[in-house]
């Protein structure tokens, strides 16, 4: 998961209001944070896929 609390603390330290933080694009946030924000790494994505696997939905009438 992303370290939201750390990111918010960093944003507040930069003087950003909460609304301004949430309005930032990924590109803006990376620029503001000095490029240190790594975002979602493969390991985190794999963990999310394990926690929340896609479910194959089968129609209730049994047809495909």
Secondary structure, DSSP 4 states (H G I P E B T S, - for coil): ---HHHHHHHHHHTT--HHHHHH--HHHHHHHTTT----S-HHHHHHHHHHT-------TTS--
